[in-house]
Amino acid sequence: MTTLTAALTFTVTDDDTALAVGSGSLPVLGTPRLLAWLEAATCAALEPSLETGSTSVGTRVALEHLAASPVGQEVEVSASASYVDGRLHRFTVAARHLDAGAPGKVVATGEITRVVVDADRFLSRISPES
């Protein structure tokens, strides 16, 4: 089995703050945005192994947001598969500050579970409310 890992780098902007995303009143990286970045890393790790027509959906998140990140701070998010059982993929995720390109303070740690699905079949099960 191929090791499923990915690392992505983001810079905190005003649009990423808790104030902007509605998760608080401070101008620091909001937890919902951090979670979105971590999910993006899990998607990037899984993408190369997906068959045509398949995608993945998030089903479970456990996240500890440990440190504040000011606007302008570079943050590296990473995901590494820790458990795979058929369509189920569990990832260990982490975020760290990058200081002069080197890993610095740990910002967050956690686990995200994704399930591989057939995109068309998944969407066909969703019916709009009448």
N, C-alpha and C positions, 0 to 999 in steps of 0.2 A: 504494500500500500504506500502511496506517495504521502509524504508528510504535508499536511494542510496547514500552512502558516502564511501570514501576511503582516506587513507593517506599513502604516500610512502616516504622513506628517501633515498637520494642520497648524495654522496660525490663528489664534483667537482674535476675532474682530468684534466690533460693537454689536453685530447681528447675532453673535454667539453667546452673549452674556445672559445671565439669569434674568436681568431686567428685560431684555429683548424677547426672550422665549417664554416669559410668564412664570418662571419658577422661583422668583425671588426679586429682591429690590436692589441687588448689588451689581456693579459693573465687572463681574468676573465670569469665567466660563460656567454656563448653566449645565446642570446635570442632564437635562434632556438632550442637549447638543452633544455632550460628551458621549452619552449612550448611542446616539446616532452615528458618531464617528467610530465607536467600537463595533457597532453592527456592520458598518461599512467594511471594517477590517475582516470580520467573519465572512462576509460576502466575497471579498477579494480572495480570501484563502480557499473558499469552496468553489468559486467560479471555474477554475481550470479543470475540475473533475466532473462538472455537470455535463450530462448528455444533452444533445439538441432538444429543445422543447421543455427542458427541466429548469427549475429555479428552486430557491429555498425560501422558507418563511421562518421567522423567529417565533419560538413558542415559549421560551422561558428566559428570564434575566435575573441574575443576582449581581448587584453592583455596589461596591463601597467607593464613594467619592471622598478621597482622603485629604486633598489639598486644593487650595484656590489657585486659579490661573488667570493672571491679569490680561487685559487686551494687549496684543502684541507678542504674547508668549507663544513660542513654538511648542507643540505637543505631539509626541509620537504615540500612536495607538497600535497595539499589536494583538494578534489572535493566533492561537496555536491549538489544533485539535487535540483534545485530551481523551476523547472517547468517541468511537464510531460503531454503530450497530445498524447495518442496513441503511435506511434513509435518515436515521437520526445522527446528528453530529453535535457534539458538545465541545465548546471552545473555552479555553482559559484566555481571558483578555486582561490587558493592562494598558495603562497610559502613564507616560513620563514626560516631564519637561525636558526639552532639549536646550542646553546652554552651550552656545558656540558649537553646535552640532553634536555635542556629546550628551549621552543620557544623564539626566539629573534626577531631581526629586520625583518620587512615585506619586502620581496624581490619583490613580484609581486602580483597583483590581476587581476581578469578578469572573463570572461564567455566563456564557450565552449559549442556548441550545437552539439549533435550527433543524428543520426537517425538509428534505428534498421532496418536491412535488412536481407533477406534470402541470405546467402553467395553464394550458387550455382546460384540462379537467378541473383544476382548482377553481378557475374563474367561472366555469359553467355551473358550479354549485352555488354561486352567489346570485340570488335573485333580488332585483331592486324592490323596495317596499312600494306597494300600490296604494 
